[in-house]
């Protein structure tokens, strides 16, 4: 499955590069805030934003005097740090999650040129595919006793019968500032579909949680990137006034 995803994104890279008016490379900082919840009065969550990264190519087309379309193919590292407080449990559970994704954000953008500066706002879906993930949880007491460590236990996080859905659809929007060939981009995306599958996180609590209770898991990801863009059709206008 992972090999198929890589081949699919390589094909997407080739196709978009042949069509695009400009292409570039971008990379930068990602800040993830996990949003776990469960339909249960016994369980409370508190979350902590987690740092990561994002990097990959971007392809774009200005198809009108103020409208355009762009596609990115991105590799990213996300996190999911949160605390679980459970009724009757003397110690909270500290949960640390590391997630690796390959993503394809698709944007329609509105742009305006002011001399050498191009400003644009964009919005669209992001199709995200989970590649690898690691979970670690421990009791928040003087012993710090580990409850799970999927890296050492060899457990798979993503997949049909595992803990998180491999496929995520997110709403993505943000702002671009391009000065000549330098691109500055800030964006925010949030999961549309529920990523929780079979005991997405609360399996560390054992009998305190029943499988029939609805689990939810979504992610909010803020990114700030810098890139360099090459104009492939600088002299050619492909839009009509």
N, C-alpha and C positions, 0 to 999 in steps of 0.2 A: 504493500500500500504506500509506504513512504517513497519507494523508488518511483512509483507511478506519479506521485505528487511532484517529485523533483523533475521528471520528464515533462509533465504538464506545464510547469512553470518555465522550463527552458523553452518549450514551444511558444509560450506566451511572450517571452522575451524576444524571440526571433521575429514573431509576427508583428509585434508592436514597434520594434525598431525599424522595420521596413516601411511602416505606414507613418511614423511620427514625423512632425515638423521639427521637434527638438527632443533631445535626450540628455540626461544628466545622471549624476550619482549623488546620493545624499546619505547622511548619517548623523546620529546624535543621540540625545537623551530621551529615555522613556520612563514615565512615572506611573506605576500601576496601583490602582486601589481596588482590591477584591471586595465583592459585595455578596457574602454568603448570608443565607437566612433559612429558616425552617419554620413550618407551621407547628409550633410548639411553645407553650408558655414556660417550659422548663429550661430552654436554651436561650442565652443571650450572646451576641457577638460584638466585639469591638475590633476595628480594623486599623492597620498602619500602612500608609503608602510605601511602596517598594521601588527602588531604582533599578533600571535596566538600560537596554540600548536598542536601537533600530538602525538598519543600514540596507541600502539597495538602490537599484536604478529607478529612474522616473522617465516616462515618455509622455509627450503632450502634443496637442493640436489646437491651434486657434482657428476655429471654423467660422467665426463671425467677427465683426468689428469690436464686439465686447464679450463674446462667449467662447469658451474653450472646453476641452475634455482632456483629462490626464489619467494615466494608469501607473501605479508603482508596483514593484515586486520586491517585498521587504522580508528580511530575516530579523527577528526580534527576540529579546529575552524579557520576560515579564516575571513578576513576583506575586505572591499572595500571602501576606503575613497578617494573621488575625488571632485574637484571643477568644476562647470559648468558655463562658461561665455557665455551669449547669447546676440545677437545683439538686441539693444533696451531695454534690461533689465538693470535697473540702479544698481542692486545688483547681485553679483554672488550667485549661490546656492551651499552650502556646503552639501555634501552627505556622510552619514556614513552608512555602510552596514556590518552586522554580519551574517556569514554563518556557518552552522554546517553540516559536511559531514561524511559519512562512505565510505571508499575507499578500493579498492583491486589493488595495484600495482603488476604487473607481470613482472619479469625481467629475462633475460638471462645475465649471467655475466662471465667474463674472470678473472681467479684468478691465483695468483702466491704465493707460500709458501716460506718464508725465516725464517727458524727456527720456533720461536713461533709466528711470524707475518704473517698474510695472507692479501695480498693486492688484491683488485678486482675493476673492473669498470663494470657498468651495464647499461642496457637500456631496455626499453619496454613500453607497454601501462599501464595506470592507469585508472581503471573504478571507477568513483566517483558518489555517489548518495547523493543528497541534502536532508537533513532531516528537518531542521528548518532554518529560516532566519528572520532577522529584518532589516527594513529600517528606517532611520531618515534623514530628510532633512530640512534645514532652510536657510533663506536669510542672507547673510553675510553683515549685516548692524548693526547700533546701537541697533536695536530692537530685532535682532536674531529671527525673526518671524518664527515659524515652518510651513513648507508646508505639511509635512506628518509625521506620526509616526505609522508604521504598528503594532508595539507591542500593543499600546493602541487602535488602530482602529480595530484590529482583522483581518487584511488582510493577506492572504496567498501569499508568494513570489514564492514558487515553485509550479509547476503543469501545466497541459495542458492549462488552460485558464488564467494563472496568468503571472507573470513578467519574471521569469527565468526558463529555462529547469531544471528539476530535475536530469537528467542524463548528465554526462560530461565524455568525453573521452579525456585523456591528454597524451602527450608524456612525458616520465619520464626517466631521466638518472642521474648518479652520481657515487660516489666513496665510497667503504667500506675499513676500516682498522680494522682488527680483531687481537687483542693480547690475545692469549689464549682464554678465554671465554668472553672477553670484546669487544663489537662491537661499532665502531664509524662510523657513516654514514652521508654523505651530499648528497643532491639530489636537482634537479630542475625539475619542470614539468610545461607544458604550455598547455592550452586548444586547442584541435583540432577542436571541433565543436563550433558553435556559441551558447551561452547560452541565448541570448536575445530573448524574445518572444513578449509579448504584453506590450509596453511602459516600457521597462526594467528599465529605470531610468529617462527619460526626461519627464515623465508625470507631474512632478513637475512644468514644464515650461508652461503648459497650451497651449494656442493658438500659442505660438512661434514655436511649432513643430507639424508637420502633421504626422499622423500614416502611410502614404504611404512612408515616408522616411526610408531607411534601417538602423536599429539599430544593433550594434554589441557589444558583451560583452564576453571577454575572461579573464582568470586569469593566472598569473605566480606565482608559489609558490616555494620558497626556504625553505628547511628544514635542520636542523642540529640536529641529534639525537644520543643518547647513549643507548646501550642495553647490555643485558647479554644473552649468548647463551649456550644451553645445547646440547652436542653431544650425539645423540641417538644411532649412529652406529659407534662409534669411531674406533673400530678395524676392521670393515668390509669395504672393498673396493668394490664399486659397479661400477667402471668404468674399462675400459681396456686401457692399455698403447698403 
